Amino acid sequence: MAAEQLKHPSVTFRVPCPTHEESEDDFRLVVPLADLRVLVRRPIRWMHLVAWGILNCHGEVRSSEGVLQDLDMDIDALNDGDEYLFVVNPGETALLLNFEHTRAPAKGTGSETSSSDNYSDSASIDGDTVLDDRDGRFCVFTGYEMAERAHVLPRRFAIDADALQTLSRNRSFGIEHHLDPTNTITMFQSLHALMDRRRAFVLATDDVFLRDGDIPLPTGQLLGAPDWQARPRPTGPTNTFIWQTLPSLVKGTPPLVRINERARFRNPASASLPSPSAVNYVYVAGMLDLYLDKNAESFKLLSRPVLPSPDNKDDSVKRQQRGDAARHRQSRPREMDSIELLFRLTHGGRYLDYYDEQRKLAEAEKICAIDKWRLSLPNTDTGET
């Protein structure tokens, strides 16, 4: 627990550690009231979200005296020193959050096997690109030029497709949202870097825990190009993705997006992308980094190695074949047609003796290689005449 948190008015939120785990400590979050006022207007709903992120369970939030707390309690009802406890609904089984799923890899240690690496993102979006229906796949946080398409989830979250499938199944995530690079949030790259360093967060208000109105409105001067601000808001139910940070986390950093800025998909049909549950799983991990008591034994349970999936023989064969094909492309001589075209373009159209010699050498090498291959074949003569 950060010592400076104890100097400021704060509230404590306890989430019980599952009985089958090797710890008797609760997960204990100490949240300064000043921070909580920036993050949320309905703190009990926020606590429900945090508890779900830690345990994958639903339940109730009670005061230290055991009084059930109203979901719509306003932030102004909290007082310094208040303590709240999450009580899991009977019959629910906990599945602890794992920090290793949510941390971005350090530079130089990126995952070559990341599922996001299996799909190549399109080129960066030009600031002058005309927005059309294709923009319905995106959610915009800044109108600055040279905005880049960046995955909402840190790439480490998808370090292995099989591990992601298991996590998605256990946590009821829609896996297709993670493996398709087109389902991304348009985000200026420096914003994505802030998120990877746990200095900013993306929150999904999907009505399961938090709603759009449960989060304070953004304040301050509008940032970025004004044209995207005027886009029509979708009609009907839709998810809102909210950019959150704290002034203390971005001190000295030029603001690109207002705190608690909303971003919605332009096309209401795309309202479900990306998966709100997955976004909020990463969001809760960020909140734990900020406020969880890291001296407790229970903290160690939230950082577990991600075991590689069993090697699939078919996948190994395919990887070997792709590697062989790549090496073959690199080693084979350039096509003669290309060389001839190059020489014709650079030498006034004259047909060079050099090209003719190179073609003859290549043909001779090809004939020699075929002869060696034939001689290497096993003798299949059965002796019949």
C-alpha positions in Angstrom: 0.0 0.0 0.0 1.4 3.4 -0.9 2.2 5.4 2.1 0.9 8.6 0.6 -2.5 7.1 0.3 -2.7 7.0 4.1 -2.2 10.8 4.3 -5.4 11.6 2.4 -9.1 10.9 3.1 -9.8 7.4 1.8 -12.2 4.4 1.9 -11.3 0.8 2.2 -12.8 -2.0 0.1 -12.3 -5.6 1.0 -12.9 -8.6 -1.3 -12.6 -12.0 0.3 -9.9 -14.4 -0.8 -11.4 -17.7 -1.9 -11.3 -20.4 0.8 -9.5 -22.9 -1.4 -6.5 -20.5 -1.9 -3.4 -20.5 0.2 -4.0 -17.2 1.9 -6.2 -15.9 4.8 -5.8 -12.3 3.8 -8.6 -10.4 2.0 -7.9 -8.4 -1.1 -7.8 -4.9 0.4 -8.0 -1.8 -1.7 -7.5 1.7 -0.1 -8.8 4.3 -2.5 -8.4 8.0 -1.8 -11.7 9.8 -2.0 -10.2 12.4 -4.3 -9.4 9.7 -6.8 -12.7 8.0 -6.5 -14.5 11.3 -7.2 -12.6 11.5 -10.5 -13.4 7.9 -11.5 -17.0 7.4 -10.6 -20.3 8.9 -9.3 -21.8 5.6 -8.1 -19.0 4.0 -6.0 -20.9 0.9 -5.0 -21.4 0.0 -8.6 -17.7 0.5 -9.1 -17.0 -1.8 -6.2 -19.2 -4.5 -7.8 -17.1 -4.2 -11.0 -13.8 -4.5 -9.1 -15.0 -7.5 -7.1 -16.1 -9.2 -10.3 -12.8 -8.5 -11.9 -10.9 -10.1 -9.0 -13.2 -13.1 -8.4 -15.4 -13.5 -11.5 -18.3 -13.6 -9.0 -21.4 -11.5 -8.3 -22.6 -10.6 -4.8 -23.4 -7.7 -2.5 -21.5 -4.8 -1.0 -22.0 -4.2 2.7 -20.7 -1.7 5.2 -18.4 -2.7 8.1 -21.6 -3.0 10.2 -23.1 -5.4 7.7 -25.6 -3.0 6.2 -26.4 -3.7 2.5 -25.4 -0.8 0.4 -27.6 0.8 -2.3 -26.1 0.4 -5.8 -27.1 4.0 -6.6 -25.4 5.6 -3.6 -23.8 8.9 -4.5 -20.1 9.5 -4.1 -20.9 12.3 -1.7 -22.3 9.8 0.8 -18.8 8.4 1.4 -16.7 9.5 4.4 -13.1 9.3 5.3 -12.4 5.9 6.9 -15.5 4.1 5.6 -14.9 0.4 5.0 -16.9 -1.8 2.7 -16.9 -5.6 2.3 -18.0 -7.6 -0.8 -20.1 -10.7 0.0 -20.1 -13.4 -2.7 -23.5 -14.8 -3.7 -23.9 -18.4 -2.4 -22.9 -21.1 -4.9 -20.6 -19.0 -7.0 -17.1 -20.3 -7.7 -14.2 -17.9 -7.8 -11.7 -17.6 -10.7 -9.0 -15.2 -9.7 -7.8 -12.4 -12.0 -4.3 -13.0 -13.3 -2.1 -9.9 -13.9 0.0 -11.9 -16.4 -3.0 -11.8 -18.8 -3.2 -8.0 -18.7 0.3 -6.6 -18.6 1.9 -5.3 -21.8 5.2 -7.0 -22.6 8.4 -5.1 -22.1 10.2 -3.8 -25.2 12.2 -6.5 -26.7 10.2 -9.3 -25.1 7.2 -9.1 -27.2 5.4 -12.3 -27.9 6.2 -13.7 -31.2 3.3 -16.1 -30.6 0.8 -13.4 -29.8 -2.5 -14.1 -31.5 -2.5 -10.4 -32.5 0.7 -11.1 -34.5 -1.2 -13.6 -36.6 -3.3 -10.8 -38.2 -1.7 -7.8 -39.8 -3.3 -4.5 -39.0 -4.1 -2.2 -41.8 -2.0 0.9 -42.4 -2.4 3.8 -40.1 -5.5 6.0 -40.5 -4.7 9.3 -42.2 -6.1 12.3 -40.4 -7.7 13.4 -43.6 -9.4 10.1 -44.4 -13.1 10.5 -45.2 -15.1 8.8 -42.6 -17.8 6.4 -43.9 -19.6 3.3 -42.7 -16.3 1.5 -42.2 -15.7 3.8 -39.3 -18.5 1.9 -37.5 -15.9 -0.6 -36.5 -14.0 2.0 -34.6 -14.3 4.0 -31.5 -12.5 7.4 -31.4 -10.8 9.0 -28.4 -8.9 11.7 -30.3 -9.2 13.6 -33.5 -5.5 14.3 -33.8 -3.8 13.5 -37.1 -1.8 10.3 -37.5 -4.1 8.4 -35.1 -3.2 4.8 -35.2 -5.4 1.7 -34.8 -4.4 0.1 -31.5 -5.8 -2.8 -29.7 -7.7 -1.9 -26.5 -6.2 -4.9 -24.8 -2.5 -5.1 -24.2 -1.0 -7.7 -26.6 0.1 -9.8 -23.6 -3.5 -10.6 -23.1 -3.5 -12.6 -26.3 -0.1 -14.2 -25.8 -1.5 -17.5 -26.8 -4.7 -18.3 -28.7 -5.4 -21.4 -26.6 -4.9 -19.7 -23.3 -7.1 -16.8 -24.5 -9.8 -19.3 -25.5 -9.7 -20.8 -22.0 -9.9 -17.4 -20.3 -12.6 -16.3 -22.6 -14.7 -19.4 -21.9 -14.2 -19.1 -18.1 -14.9 -15.4 -18.1 -17.6 -15.5 -20.7 -15.7 -13.2 -23.1 -16.6 -13.0 -26.8 -13.2 -14.3 -28.1 -13.9 -13.1 -31.7 -13.5 -9.5 -30.5 -9.9 -10.1 -29.5 -8.6 -12.1 -32.4 -9.9 -9.7 -35.2 -7.6 -6.7 -35.5 -10.4 -4.7 -37.2 -12.3 -4.6 -33.9 -10.1 -2.0 -32.3 -10.4 1.4 -30.8 -8.8 4.2 -32.7 -6.3 5.6 -30.3 -3.4 8.0 -30.6 -0.3 5.8 -30.0 0.9 7.8 -27.0 -2.5 7.2 -25.3 -2.1 3.4 -25.8 1.4 3.7 -24.3 -0.2 5.4 -21.2 -2.6 2.5 -20.9 0.2 -0.1 -21.2 2.1 1.7 -18.4 -1.0 1.6 -16.1 -1.3 5.4 -16.2 -4.6 5.5 -18.1 -7.5 3.1 -18.5 -10.4 2.3 -20.7 -13.7 1.5 -19.0 -16.7 0.0 -20.7 -20.1 1.0 -19.3 -22.3 -1.9 -20.5 -25.1 -1.7 -17.9 -23.9 -4.9 -16.2 -22.1 -2.9 -13.5 -21.7 0.7 -14.6 -23.7 2.9 -16.8 -22.7 6.0 -18.7 -24.4 8.2 -16.1 -22.5 6.6 -13.3 -19.2 8.2 -14.5 -18.5 12.0 -14.1 -18.7 14.0 -17.2 -15.4 15.2 -18.8 -14.3 18.7 -17.9 -12.0 21.2 -19.4 -11.4 22.3 -22.9 -12.2 20.1 -25.9 -9.1 18.5 -27.3 -8.2 17.2 -30.7 -9.9 18.1 -34.0 -13.5 19.3 -33.4 -15.0 17.4 -36.4 -15.3 14.0 -34.6 -16.9 15.7 -31.6 -19.9 16.5 -33.7 -20.6 13.0 -34.9 -24.2 12.0 -34.3 -24.7 9.8 -31.2 -26.1 6.4 -31.8 -29.7 5.8 -31.0 -30.9 3.0 -28.8 -28.8 0.9 -26.4 -25.1 1.1 -26.9 -21.9 0.6 -25.0 -19.8 3.6 -24.0 -16.0 3.4 -23.7 -14.6 5.9 -21.4 -11.0 7.1 -21.2 -10.0 7.4 -17.5 -6.8 8.6 -15.8 -5.9 10.7 -12.8 -4.2 14.1 -12.9 -1.4 12.8 -10.7 -0.7 10.0 -13.2 -0.3 12.3 -16.2 1.3 15.3 -14.5 3.6 17.0 -17.0 2.1 15.1 -20.0 0.4 17.2 -22.6 -3.3 16.2 -22.5 -4.6 14.5 -25.7 -7.9 13.5 -24.3 -10.0 14.8 -21.5 -10.4 12.7 -18.4 -13.6 10.6 -18.6 -14.0 11.4 -22.3 -16.6 9.2 -24.0 -16.2 7.4 -27.2 -18.9 5.6 -29.0 -19.0 3.5 -32.2 -20.5 5.6 -34.9 -22.5 2.7 -36.2 -25.0 1.5 -33.6 -24.7 -2.0 -35.1 -21.1 -2.1 -33.8 -22.1 -1.3 -30.2 -20.9 -4.6 -28.9 -17.3 -4.3 -30.1 -14.9 -4.8 -28.5 -16.0 -7.1 -25.7 -16.9 -4.9 -22.7 -16.1 -7.8 -20.3 -12.6 -8.1 -21.6 -12.0 -4.4 -21.5 -13.2 -4.2 -17.9 -11.1 -7.2 -16.9 -8.0 -5.2 -17.9 -9.5 -2.1 -16.3 -9.8 -3.8 -12.9 -6.2 -5.0 -13.2 -5.2 -1.4 -13.5 -7.2 -0.4 -10.5 -5.6 -3.2 -8.4 -2.2 -1.9 -9.5 -3.1 1.5 -8.1 -4.9 0.6 -4.9 -4.4 -3.0 -3.8 -2.5 -3.7 -0.6 0.5 -5.5 -2.2 2.0 -6.5 1.2 -0.8 -9.0 1.8 -0.2 -12.7 1.0 -3.3 -12.7 -1.2 -1.6 -10.3 -3.7 0.8 -13.1 -4.8 -2.2 -15.1 -6.0 -3.0 -12.6 -8.7 0.3 -13.0 -10.6 0.6 -16.5 -11.9 2.7 -17.8 -14.9 0.8 -18.3 -18.1 1.4 -21.9 -19.0 2.0 -22.5 -22.8 -0.6 -24.7 -24.4 0.3 -28.2 -25.4 2.1 -28.2 -28.7 -0.2 -29.3 -31.4 1.5 -31.6 -34.0 -0.4 -30.2 -36.9 0.5 -26.6 -35.9 4.1 -27.6 -35.6 4.1 -29.1 -39.1 2.4 -26.0 -40.5 5.0 -23.7 -38.8 7.8 -25.8 -40.2 6.3 -25.6 -43.7 5.9 -21.9 -43.5 9.5 -21.5 -42.3 10.8 -23.8 -45.2 8.8 -21.8 -47.7 10.2 -18.5 -46.4 13.8 -19.8 -46.6 13.1 -21.1 -50.1 11.9 -17.7 -51.2 15.0 -16.0 -49.8 17.5 -18.5 -51.3 16.1 -19.0 -54.8 17.6 -16.9 -57.7 15.6 -13.9 -58.9 13.3 -14.6 -61.8 14.9 -14.1 -65.1 12.0 -12.1 -66.5 12.5 -9.5 -63.7 16.3 -9.3 -64.5 15.6 -8.9 -68.2 13.0 -6.2 -67.6 15.5 -4.4 -65.3 18.2 -4.5 -67.9 16.0 -3.4 -70.7 14.8 -0.4 -68.7 18.3 0.7 -67.6 20.2 0.0 -70.9 18.0 1.5 -73.6 16.2 -1.8 -74.4 19.4 -3.6 -75.4 19.4 -7.3 -74.8 22.6 -8.0 -72.8 24.9 -10.9 -73.2 25.0 -10.9 -69.4 21.4 -11.8 -69.2 21.8 -14.6 -71.7 24.7 -16.1 -69.8 22.8 -15.9 -66.5 19.9 -17.7 -68.1 22.1 -20.5 -69.4 23.7 -21.0 -66.0 20.4 -21.1 -64.3 19.1 -23.7 -66.8 22.2 -25.8 -66.4 21.9 -25.7 -62.6 18.3 -26.7 -62.8 19.1 -29.7 -65.1 21.9 -30.8 -62.7 19.6 -30.6 -59.7 17.0 -32.7 -61.5 19.6 -35.3 -62.3 20.8 -35.5 -58.7 17.2 -35.9 -57.6 16.6 -38.7 -60.0 19.7 -40.5 -58.9 18.7 -40.2 -55.2 15.4 -42.1 -55.8 15.3 -45.7 -54.5 15.7 -48.6 -56.9 12.2 -49.9 -57.5 13.1 -52.6 -60.1 11.2 -55.8 -59.2 13.1 -58.0 -61.6 10.0 -58.6 -63.8 10.4 -58.4 -67.6 
